[in-house]
């Protein structure tokens, strides 16, 4: 288990970000130096990035569904292997269309696999099946007696349930979310190590072409060799995942042979299905995961958090430099600094050469934001574990920070921190944006994992099949009423069984068997957030106001805030009702 955790934190999390940052930052040099395109390179790079994100939007749910069949380990191995192969193809392309485009799409498929598994592996390394929490097999069978008897509430069952609830609370299962909250502090470290992945790309991968150039290679050969080195690293990470993610809880019976078979509804509990009706086809896995966003408060809030978190990453990395660049150009400040760039900086991008002060300021602002996010990640994990699950206080705080930060940044007269119009308070605003981003990432992962690992009503699953019982079967059996309850009571007394055994909750099951599908939909929401912000924000930036993308981000955080409040209201209303309703 410790090897699983170390592999997850040191391999899966950081490199899912590192390779993406490397390709995004260096693909323009492939277009210009390797392929030799000297005009329209901006349009080519933009088209490649858009196609990448659009395909990832579709590929993430597919990889999630597949991981529920073949296991998260094999998806991680396949994803990093695909990335390694695509990196080799990228530097062998002879033209942008179709060679480079196809190679970039292949990279997108691999990137979608590993980014989805960052979410899917988290409940696997923190969760336990019902049978591994101290229950014996006979106790597990007690949870599957009769559907009709459970629907009949007696004073004995009411008191029995209260005892079980109190026992769970003493063991850590109540109040603060119980053992399932082990995912919360780990989610904080996930955010921190993912941020370290970006640092690996910036400090190790991206300087490789310059180092190879100093060794006497041409720019084209330096870029090609850099991609070869990074491809070897990706292959090594794939091998690490193959070895380090063995024997994950709940993954024992998954593999390539499961591609043709349906997934068991009882996969999360370790109980084999008794009939073929207890299996879900591929399309049902996906629609079930989508439906859970509207029926399960934790999973729905996790989806919205992922939507806001991914959009925040674009809002900070894309629109803040664009906002700063626009301010410098409109103010005429670029002309003052254009002569500061030396001839040795010919490899820099257009914005760096034409307006270096804007580039430097944008780098400082985004750097401060990401530094604060990196520092705050473990704290959000700790706070998520300590906060009562129904309050979602850390997520609430992150949403408020985002609303304030984005609105204030859009209203700033100048993004400068010094000078006549400069104000050092811009660093406070950037800290708020970093807190908002990492809070949404960490808390959404924690909430989503909590929803997957907690025992939730099978009503959340559209099929609601329990050993061949459909919804109509349950309704028909309910009509038997007290007669069935009394009959079972007599049978138990005749067998000498204890009347005080734990009550049966036949409509409950874990959702861990759908963790891959849920993770895929989580990534789908995130991709939708990126596409919506980039297209709508970019359009309004041009036709309305440079602050428009930040107002949109404030609205997204407002949606997250409203969802967290709605989630609290739902838990509060349910807590006021009897436990059997």
N, C-alpha and C positions, 0 to 999 in steps of 0.2 A: 504494500500500500504506500510506503514511503517512496519507493522508486516511481510509482505511478504519479505521485504528487510532484516530485522533483522534475520528472519528465514534462509534466503539464506546465509547470511554472517556468522552467528553464528552456524548454524547446518549443512547445506548442504556442504558448502565449507570445513571447517576444518575436519569434520569427514569422508569425502570421502577419505582423506589422512591418517587420524589417524589410522583407522582400518587396512588399507593396511600395514602401517609401523609396526604396532604391530604384525600382523601375519607373515610378512616376517622376522622380527627379532626374533620371538619366536618359529617358526615352528620346528627348529632344536631340541629344548628341548622337543617338543612333540614326535619327532622321537626317541630320545635317552632315555628320562626319563619316558615317558608314555608307549610307545610301547616297549621300551627296545632293540632297534636295536643298536648294538655295532660295526657293520662293514658296510661299504658302506653308511653311513649316508649322506656323501657329495653328492653322486650320487642321493640318494633319494630326498634330499632337492632341488637339481638342477632340477630333473625331475618334481617335484611338481611345482616349479616356472615357468618352461617352459610351462607346460600344462596350468597353470593359465593364462599366458600371451597369449597363442595361442587361448584359448577359449574366452578370453576377446576381442581379435581381431575380432572375429566373432560376439560376443554378443553385442558389442557397437552399431553397425549399427541397429541391430534388436531392441534394446531398444529405439534408436532414432526414428525409424519408429513407434514403438508402442506409444511413447509419443505424436506423432501427432494425434493419435486417442483417447487415454485415458487421455492424459494430463500429463504434467511434474510432477504435484503433486502426482498422483497415482504411477508413476514410482519411484519417490523418496521414497514414503512410502513402496512400494514393495521391492525396493532395500535394504533399511536398515533392513527390516524385514527378508529378505533372509540372510543378513549378520549375524543377530542375531541367526537365526536358524543354520547356518553353523558353527558358533563359538561353539555352543553346541555340534554339531556332531564331530568336529575336536578332541575334548578331550575324545570322547567316542569310537574312532576308536581302533580296536584291532590289526590291521596290516597296513602296508603302502599301499599295493596293495591288494584289491581295496578300502578298507574302507577310509583311509586317502586321497587317490587320489580323490575319489568321493566327499568327504567333501570339499576338496580344490577347486574342480571344481564348486561346489555350491557356495562357497565364491566368486569365480571369476565372476559368473553370477551376484550376488548382487553388487559386486564392480564395474562391468562394467556399471550397471544401474546408480549408484550414480555418478560415474566419468563423464559419458555422460551428466547427468543432470546439472553438474556444468556449462557446456557450454550452455545447452538448456535453463536454467532458466534465464540466464543473459539478453537476449533480452526480455524475458517476464516481468521482473521487471523494465526494462528501456524503453520499446517500447510502442507505442500507435497506435491504428488503425487509419485509415484515418478519420473515422467518429468521433473519439474522439479528433481530433486536431482542432476543431472549425468549421468543415463543418456541414452544415445542411443536412438533407436527400435529399432535393431538389437539393442542390449543388452536392451531391454525384451522383444523377441521371444524372446531366449534364455531368458527366464523362463517360457516357455510352450511347451516342446517336447513332452515325453511324460510322462504320469503314471506309467506303469509303471517307466520308467528311474529316476525319483526314488526309488521305493520299493525299488530295489535298491541297497544300500550297498556301495561298493567302497573299498579303501584310497585310491585316487586321489581319490574324492569326499570322503572324510573329511579328507584333508590339504588339499584345496581349500577346504573349508568353514572349516577353522581359519584359513587365510589371509584369507578374507573376514571372519571374525569379528574377527581382529586389525586388519584395515584399518578396519572400522567403529569399533573401539574407539579407534584413533588419530584418526579423523575426529570423534570425539565421539559415536559411535553406541552405545557400550557403557557399562558401568559405571553412569553417572549418568543414563542414559536418553537421551543424545544430543540431537540437534536438537529432538526433540519436547519437551524440557524448557523450550523457549522459552515454553511456555504457563504454566509455574510462576510466574516472576516477574510475568508479566502478570496472572495470577490474583490476585496480591496487590494490584495496582493496581485490579483490578475490584472487590475488596472495599472498597478505600478510596474509590473514586469512587461506589460504591453507597451508602456511608455519607454521602458528601457530598450525595447526592440527598435523604436524610432531612433534612439541614441546610437544603437549599434549601426544602423544604416548610415547615419550622419557622420559618425566618427571612424568607422571601419570600412564600410562598403563604398561610399561615395568618393573618398579620397584615393581609391585604388587607381583610377585612370591617371591622375597626376603623378602618382608614385611610379607607375610603369613608364610614363613619358620621361621621367627623370632618368630612368634606366636606359633610355635611347630608343624606345619604341615610338612609332608614329602615333598621332592621336587616334586614328582608326584602329590600329592594332592594340593600343592601350585599352580602348573601350571593349574590344572583343575579348581580350584576355581577362579584363575585370569581370565580365559576364560569365566567363568560364569558371573563374574562381568562386563567384557567388553561386553558380549552379552546383559546384561540388559541395558547398556548404549546405544547400537545400537537400541534396541527396543524403548527406550525413545526418541531417535533422530527420529525414524520412526513416533512416535506419534506427535512429534513437527512439522514434515513436514505435517502431516495430518491436523493439526490445523492451522499452520502458513502460509501455501501456498494456502489457500482458496482464491477464487475470483481474481486469477491472470488475467491481461488483455489478452484477446484473448483465454482464456481457459474455457469460460463460458459453452460451449455446448459440451465439451469433457467428456468422461466417458467410463465405461466398455461396455455400449450399442453401442458404436461407433466402436467396433472391427470388426463387419461384414460390416459396411458401408464404402464407399469410402470417402476420404478426399476432401473437397471442394477446388477448385483452388482459391476461393475468401476468404478462411479462414482468411487470414491476414487482410482483409478489413472489415470484419464483414458483408459482403453481401452474402445472401444465393444464392446458385446456382439455375439456372432456369431449368436445365435439368440434367439428369443422366450423360451426357457426360462431365459435369464439375467436375467430381470426379476422383481421382487418386487411383488405387489399390496399395497394399503394394509394389510390386516389382517396380512400376513406381515411387513411392516416393523415393526409394533408388537410382534408376538409375538417376532420376532427380537431387537428391542431389550430386551424383557423377559428373554428367555433368556440374553442376554449377561451379565446381572447374576449369573447362576449359573455361567457358564462362563469368563468373562474376569475374572481377579483385580482388575485395575485398575478396570474398569467397575463390578464388583460393589461394590468398596470406595467408589467414587465415589457410587453410589446410597445406600449406608448413610450416608455422610458428609452427603449432601444431606438425608436423613431427620433426622439429628441437628441439622444446622445450622438448618433451618426450625423445628424444635421448640424450639431454643434461643432463637430470636427471640421466640417466644411466651412461653417461660418467663421471660424477662427483662422484656419489655414488659407482660405481662399479670399474671403471678402474683406478681412482686415488689411492685408497687403493692397488689395484693390482700392479700398477706401483711402489709405494713406497715399498711394500713388496718385489718385484723383485729386486729393487735396493739394499735393505739391505741384501738380501740373496747372491746376486752376489758379493757384496762388503765385505762379511764376517762380517757384523756388527751385525747380529742376534746372533752370538755366544757370543758376548760381553755382550748382554743384557738378555740372556735366563735365567740367574740366578736371575733376578730381580723380578720374579713373585712369589708371596707367595702362600703357600698351600691353603689359603682361596680363591684364584682365580680359583679354580678347575672348576667352572661353566662357565668360559670364553671360547670363541671359540679357535680353534687351532692357528690361527694367533696371538691372544693375548697372549697365553701361550708360543709359540715358539719364537716369535719376538715382544716383547711388545713395543720396541722403534718404530718399524715400525707402529704398531697399533696406538700409541700415535700421531706420526707425521701425519699419514693419517687422524686421527680424527681432529687434529688441522686445517689441510689444508681444509678439506671438511667443517668443522665448520665455518671457515672464509668465505668460498664461500657462504654458505647458509645464514650466518648473513648479508653479503652484499646484497644478493638477497632479504632478508626480508625487509631490510631498503629501497632498491631501488624500490620495487614494487609500492608504492603509487606515487612515482615520475614519473615512466613510465606511469602510468595511467593519471596523470596530463599532461604530455608532449604529450601523444596521443590525449588528448582532445584539446590541444592548437595547435597542428601541423595541417597544412592544409592536408586534407584527401588524396590528390593526391601525396603528397611528402613522406609520411610514414617515416619521419625523425627518430623517436625513434626506429622503427624496423631496419632501415638502420644502426643506431648507434650500436644497439645490435648485429647485424650480424658482423659488423666490429670488435667489441670487442671480439666476439667469434673467428673470424679468427686469430686475433693477439694472443689472450690468449692461444688457443689450440696449435698453432704452436710453440710459445715460450716455453710452458710447455714441449712439446715433445723434444725440443732441449736442455733443461736444463741439465747441467752435473750432477746435484744432486738436489733432491727435498727438501733437508734440508735447514733450514733458519739460521743455525749456524754451526760452525765447519769449518774445513779447506776448504771444497768445498761448504759450505753453503752460501746462499745469501738471505738477507731479501727481495729482489725483488720478491721472490716467492709469497709473500702475495699480491703484486700488480697483479701478474698473476692470482691468485685465485680470486681476486676481479673482474677481467675482465671476468672470467668464470661465476661467480655469476651474473654479470650484463647481460651477454649474455643469460643465462638461463632464468632469470626472465623477461628480455626484450622480449624474444620470447614468453613466456607464456602470459604476460599481453597484448602485442601488437597484438598477433594473436587472442586472445579473443576479443579485441576491434575492430579489423578490421573485424572479422567474424560477430560480432553483428551488426556492421555498414552495412555490406552487406546484412544481413537478414532484418534489419529494414528499410533500404533505399528503396524507390520505384524504382524498376528495371524493365527492359523490360521483357515482357512475352516471348520474344524470348529465354530467358534463360531457360524457361521451355519447354521441348520437345513437350508437347502436344499442346500448344498454342491454347486453346479453349476459346472463349469469348462468352458465352451465345449461344453455338451451332455453332459458326463460326470457321472453321478450317483455316489453312493457304491458302488452295485453295479458300475458300469462300472470304478471304480478297483480294486475287489476282483478283477474278472475280468482286468483288465490286469496286476495284480500277479502272476498265475499264470504270465505269460510269463517271468518271472524273468530270469536272466542272458542268455538268448537275445536278448531285446529290447535289453539294454544293449550286448551285443557288436555287434549289428547296427548300432545307431546309432553306435557308436564307429568301425566300418569306414566308414560313410557319411561321417562327419565327416573322417576321414583322407583319403578319396578326393577330397573337396571342398577339402582343404587347410586346413580350419578348425583353429583353435587348440584343443588339448585342455585348455588351462588357463583356459578361459573361466569366468566366475563360475557357480557351481552353480545349478541351478533349484530353486526352492521353489514348486511349483505349488499347494500347499495354503495359500498365504499371500496375503492381500490386505489393503488398508487398510479401515478401517471409517468413513472420513470421509464416504462416501456415505450413511451412516446417522446422521450426527451430529445431525440434527434429531429423529429418532425417539428416539435415546438421550437427548437433552436433554429431550424430553417425558416420558420415563419417569423421569428424574432429578427433574423437577418433580412428577411423580406421587408419588414417594416422599416428597418434601418436604411436599406437601399432606397425605399420609397421616399424617406425623408431627405436623402441626399439629392435625388433627382428633382424633387419638388422645390427644394431651396435653391439649387443651382439654376434651374430654368426660370422659375418665377422670380427669384431674387435678382438674377442677372438682368432679366427683362425690366423689372421695376427700377433697378439701379440706373439704367439708361434713360427711361422715359419718365420717371417720377422723381426719385431722390437717391443720393448715395447712401442714405441711412435706411432705405427700404429693406434690404436683407436682414438688418438687425431688428427692425420692427417685426419682421416675420418670425425671427428666432424668439423674440419676446412673446409672440402669440403662441408659438410651439410650447414654450415653457409654461405659459398660462394654461394650455391644454393639459400639460402634465400635472400642474398644481390642482386643477379642477378634478382630474382623475384620482389623485391621491386623496383629496377630500371626499370624493364619491366612494372610494374604497373604504375609508374610515366609516362613512355613513352606513355602508352595507354591513360591515362587521358589527357596528353598534346596534343596528336594527335586528340582526340575527341573534346577537347576544341577549337581547331583551325577550326573545321567544324561547319556548321550551325546547330542549335539546332534540326531541324526537321529531320536530316539525321540519 
